């Protein structure tokens, strides 16, 4: 599961984030110093799939991206 999650994050970072940034017209959408996709990749690698996904979701809500 970890490898699948890391692959999805890398795919998002390479392809989808570029599209979202061009649609939103913003250079930097994430308000945190370490971007949310980098954070998600790091915590999934360090803590495993379940806890990493949980921590990443909390981080997205704090950044008000999902709200």
Secondary structure by P-SEA (a helix, b strand, c coil): caaaaaaaaaaaaacaaaaaaaaacccccccccccaaaaaaaaaaccccaaaaaaaaaaaaaacccc
